[in-house]
Structure formats: structure tokens, C-alpha cells
Amino acid sequence: GTVAATDRDAGTASTGNTEEQPEEGCSISDGGLQEEGLSSICATMESRHKVKPADGAAKTLNSIPRAPWIEPDWSQFEAPASVPSKLTILFVGVDNGSAKDPDLKLQEEYNNIEQAYRESHISHCKPIRVVIKRLYFSNWNDVMMEIRKEQPTILHFGCHAQKGTGIELFQQTVKPRQIVDAISSWNSDARGRTPPRPDIRLIVLNACESDVHALDLTTCVDFAIGHQQPVLDKDAVQFSRVMYDCIFDGATLFDSFRMAKGCADGYLLRGQQDPRNFRFFAHDEGVNKL
């Protein structure tokens, strides 16, 4: 059933199971599914953040003050390097609580990304241009080993997060500095190989209070996406659906993000390159394959 006051802030996780069969032109693998939940704190709110009641009443998301955001002048940033011919997305989903009462809609979020790919022209390309790998019930060791194995270009987290601590994986809070050091070393090693391996270009933190962590992560990747405040779980799921639908359709990362952020106020795109000129696919890729 529907869980009130779901969040992406903290907790541990257990496993569930769902298996999707890939269609032609898509390579999809699963590291073990788990979807779980915690009992509600605010009975009227389903979000990726626990908001504690004050003065006997639950706070609403709109009552939480937000720092003003000024979009950077992207024209002052360098153009990003091109991406590899095959895009690998590593989806890392970690939830808390009981598998019988899932807190976060991680399976739905993953399915939306997969559906966006299946409905795109790029899904008809040969050889395969997109690989989607999902990893649940995982700690940072699992994530790092999967990065080494799959060599993703996009690292997507669906989980809990807290501004003052870090990103919540299975029975482990991972601080941004740990991730920065690990990804910096991975990207440096990948680029130094002959031939070069794909490096991580974009990290998506689809979690509450994750923008401060996304900003830290731009020291090791070109782009990172996070959210300033609590985000409703249904909005987080819809954000992923719209953004990846645009990415697979050949839109720039800048335009893909702007079209998707209408799903929920508070998402921010951080970067050290110009996202207006950054595409994972050309506009017409896959069209002539229909």
C-alpha cells in the first residue's frame, strides 16, 4: 500500500525481487533487488525525506526555507569532451525498512528509466548503444566493484541522504569525500589506459538534501544533480522518467534537466563543464533503424 512520509534520508535495507527481460537492443542486468520501508512520521506526506512535526502539526515541504539559486553563466565554462559510443548507466537503489512495505519506489524509478530507453529511437541501434545495470542492497564496496566491472558513464543513486552526513547505502553512510576520492582515482585510471576506458561523467543523487553533496562531487566528475530539500517520492520517480526520456532522445543534458526539473522544485544541476553542449546521443541516432 501507499506509505505516508517516505524519505531518502537514512536507514538500512533488505531484499525483494523483480526481474525484467531485456528487449532486443537493450542490455539490462540486476544486482539483486530490494525495496523496503519505514513507518510514517508525517501522516499526510509521502516524500524522500522525514520531516518531523512541530507544535503538534506536520510541517509541509513548502514551509521549509530554501536558499536562492542563481544559475551560473555556462558560457564561461569549457565545452565537455565527447562521450563513448556506448552509454552505461549504473542505477544504485538502497531503501530502508521492510520489504513488505517499501519506503521508496525504487523499482518504479528503475522501470521508468528502462521504459524511456525502450521507447526511444536509440533502442533500435545495432550494436547496442545503451546498457542499464541496477544494483540494490549495496554498500560502497559493492558500488565500487560494479563501477570497475561495468564502467558506467552515468552513476545514478536512488536512496536516502542527509545534508550533514552523506549518502545512505546499506548499513553505511558514505561521506562525499569518500566518493570524490574513489571516483577521482577511477576516472584518472580509466583515462590513462590504452585505449582509454569510459569514465563517469554524470552523477545523479535522486535523494533529499543531496545538492550539497552534488556540488562536492563536481570536483571528480563533469556534472552532478541533487535536490536542495525534501522531495516527494512520486516527484523523484517522475523526474527520472522525464530526464532520461530526453537524454535518450538526443537532447542536451542542460535541456534534459530543465525539462525534468518541472516535476519538482528544488533540483539543481552542478557542473564544471558547459551542459548546453553535452549530449549522450545525436538527435537523429537510431531514427534510420526504424
C-alpha positions in Angstrom: 0.0 0.0 0.0 1.0 3.7 -0.1 3.4 4.7 2.6 3.0 8.1 4.2 6.1 10.2 4.7 8.6 8.2 2.7 12.1 9.8 2.5 15.5 9.4 1.1 17.3 10.3 4.3 18.5 7.3 6.3 18.3 3.6 7.2 19.2 0.0 6.3 17.7 -2.3 3.8 16.6 -5.8 2.9 15.9 -7.6 -0.4 12.9 -8.1 -2.6 12.8 -9.4 -6.1 11.7 -8.4 -9.6 13.2 -9.5 -12.8 12.8 -7.8 -16.2 13.6 -9.5 -19.5 15.5 -7.1 -21.8 14.1 -6.4 -25.3 16.1 -6.5 -28.4 18.7 -3.8 -28.5 18.9 -3.3 -24.7 21.3 -4.9 -22.2 19.9 -4.9 -18.7 21.3 -6.6 -15.6 20.3 -6.8 -12.0 22.4 -6.9 -8.9 19.7 -8.1 -6.6 16.5 -6.1 -5.9 15.4 -4.7 -2.6 12.6 -2.4 -1.8 11.7 -1.6 1.8 10.0 0.9 4.0 9.7 2.6 7.4 6.6 3.5 9.2 5.4 7.1 8.6 6.4 10.1 10.7 4.1 12.7 8.9 0.8 11.0 8.0 0.0 13.5 5.3 3.2 13.4 3.3 4.9 10.9 1.0 8.4 12.2 0.4 12.0 11.2 0.2 12.7 13.0 3.5 11.4 12.6 7.0 10.0 16.0 8.2 9.5 16.0 12.0 6.3 17.6 13.3 6.5 20.9 15.1 3.9 22.3 17.5 1.8 19.3 17.1 1.5 19.6 13.4 3.5 18.2 10.5 5.5 20.7 8.5 4.8 20.9 4.8 7.5 20.9 2.2 6.6 24.4 1.2 7.2 25.7 4.8 10.9 24.9 4.6 13.0 27.9 3.6 15.3 27.4 0.5 18.5 29.2 -0.3 18.2 31.3 -3.5 19.7 29.7 -6.6 21.4 31.7 -9.3 22.2 29.7 -12.5 25.8 30.0 -13.5 26.8 31.6 -16.7 27.5 28.4 -18.6 29.1 30.2 -21.4 32.1 30.8 -19.2 32.6 27.0 -18.8 34.6 24.8 -21.2 32.9 22.5 -23.7 32.8 18.9 -22.4 34.6 16.1 -24.1 32.6 13.6 -26.2 31.1 10.5 -24.6 31.8 6.9 -25.6 29.7 5.3 -28.3 28.0 3.0 -25.7 26.3 4.6 -22.7 26.3 2.5 -19.5 24.0 3.7 -16.6 24.6 2.2 -13.2 21.4 2.6 -11.1 22.1 2.2 -7.3 19.0 1.9 -5.3 19.0 1.5 -1.5 15.9 1.6 0.7 15.1 1.2 4.4 12.8 -1.0 6.4 10.6 -3.9 5.5 10.4 -5.4 2.0 6.7 -5.9 2.5 6.2 -2.1 3.0 8.6 -0.4 0.6 9.5 3.2 1.6 10.8 4.4 -1.8 9.6 3.5 -5.2 13.0 2.4 -6.5 11.6 -0.4 -8.7 9.2 2.1 -10.3 12.1 4.6 -10.8 14.3 2.0 -12.5 11.4 0.8 -14.6 10.8 4.4 -15.8 14.4 4.7 -16.9 14.2 1.4 -18.7 10.9 2.3 -20.3 12.3 5.6 -21.5 15.0 3.7 -23.3 12.7 1.1 -24.8 10.5 3.8 -26.3 13.4 5.7 -27.8 14.9 5.5 -31.3 18.2 4.7 -29.8 16.9 1.3 -28.7 16.9 0.2 -32.3 20.6 0.8 -32.9 23.0 -2.0 -33.6 25.3 -2.6 -32.0 23.6 -1.9 -28.7 24.2 1.7 -27.6 22.8 1.6 -24.0 23.4 -0.8 -21.1 21.4 -0.3 -17.9 22.7 -2.0 -14.8 20.8 -2.0 -11.5 22.3 -2.6 -8.1 20.3 -2.8 -4.9 21.0 -3.7 -1.3 24.6 -2.5 -1.7 27.3 -0.7 0.3 30.1 1.4 -1.2 32.3 -1.7 -1.8 29.6 -3.2 -4.0 29.2 0.1 -5.9 32.9 0.5 -6.5 33.3 -3.1 -7.7 30.3 -2.6 -10.1 31.9 0.6 -11.4 35.1 -1.3 -12.2 33.1 -4.1 -13.8 30.5 -2.1 -15.8 32.5 1.2 -16.5 29.4 3.5 -16.4 29.2 6.9 -17.8 26.2 7.8 -15.6 26.1 6.8 -11.9 22.5 7.2 -10.6 21.7 6.9 -6.9 18.1 6.4 -5.6 18.4 6.4 -1.8 18.2 8.4 1.4 20.6 11.2 2.1 21.2 13.8 4.8 22.9 17.2 4.3 25.1 16.9 7.4 26.2 13.3 7.0 26.2 11.9 3.5 24.5 9.3 1.3 22.9 6.3 2.9 23.8 3.0 1.4 23.2 -0.4 3.0 24.1 -0.2 6.7 26.6 2.6 5.8 26.7 6.3 5.5 29.1 7.4 2.7 30.6 10.8 3.0 31.0 12.9 -0.2 34.8 13.0 0.4 34.9 9.1 0.2 33.1 9.2 -3.1 35.2 12.0 -4.5 38.4 10.2 -3.7 37.2 6.9 -5.2 35.7 8.4 -8.4 38.7 10.7 -8.9 41.0 7.7 -8.8 38.7 5.6 -11.0 38.4 8.4 -13.7 42.1 9.1 -13.6 43.0 5.4 -14.1 40.3 5.0 -16.8 41.5 7.9 -18.9 45.1 6.8 -18.6 44.5 3.3 -20.0 45.3 2.4 -23.6 42.8 2.5 -25.1 41.0 4.7 -22.5 38.1 3.2 -20.6 34.8 5.1 -20.2 34.9 7.4 -17.2 32.0 8.7 -15.1 30.7 12.0 -16.5 27.4 12.4 -14.6 26.3 11.5 -11.0 22.6 11.8 -10.2 21.7 11.9 -6.5 17.9 11.5 -6.6 17.6 12.0 -2.8 16.6 14.7 -0.3 19.1 17.3 0.7 21.6 16.0 -1.8 22.5 19.2 -3.6 25.4 20.0 -1.2 26.8 16.5 -1.9 26.3 17.0 -5.7 28.3 20.2 -5.5 31.2 18.3 -3.8 31.1 15.6 -6.5 31.7 18.1 -9.3 35.4 18.0 -8.2 35.6 14.5 -9.6 33.0 14.4 -12.5 31.9 16.9 -15.1 28.3 17.1 -13.9 26.2 16.2 -10.8 22.5 16.6 -10.0 21.0 16.9 -6.5 18.0 18.3 -4.6 18.1 21.1 -2.2 15.3 20.0 0.2 12.8 17.1 0.8 11.4 15.8 -2.4 8.2 13.8 -2.8 8.9 10.2 -3.8 6.5 10.4 -6.7 8.2 13.5 -8.0 11.6 11.9 -7.8 10.3 9.0 -9.9 8.8 11.3 -12.5 12.0 13.4 -12.6 14.0 10.4 -13.7 11.4 9.4 -16.3 11.4 12.8 -18.0 15.2 13.4 -17.8 16.2 10.0 -19.3 13.4 10.2 -21.9 15.0 13.5 -23.1 18.6 12.1 -22.9 17.7 9.1 -25.0 16.0 11.4 -27.5 19.2 13.3 -28.1 18.6 16.4 -26.0 21.5 18.1 -24.3 22.0 17.4 -20.6 21.1 21.1 -19.9 17.7 20.8 -21.7 17.0 17.3 -20.4 17.5 18.6 -16.9 15.4 21.7 -17.3 12.5 19.7 -18.8 12.7 17.2 -16.0 13.0 19.6 -13.1 9.5 20.8 -13.6 8.4 17.6 -11.8 9.7 19.0 -8.5 11.0 22.3 -7.4 14.5 22.1 -5.8 16.6 20.0 -8.3 19.9 21.7 -9.2 22.4 20.8 -11.9 26.0 21.4 -10.9 29.0 21.2 -13.2 32.5 22.1 -14.2 31.8 22.0 -18.0 29.1 23.5 -20.2 26.0 21.2 -20.1 24.4 23.1 -23.1 26.7 21.3 -25.5 26.7 17.9 -23.8 24.8 15.2 -25.5 24.9 11.4 -24.9 23.4 10.8 -28.4 22.9 12.8 -31.6 19.4 14.0 -32.4 18.8 11.5 -35.3 20.6 8.5 -33.9 18.5 5.4 -34.3 15.9 7.0 -36.5 17.0 5.3 -39.6 16.9 2.0 -37.8 13.1 2.0 -37.5 
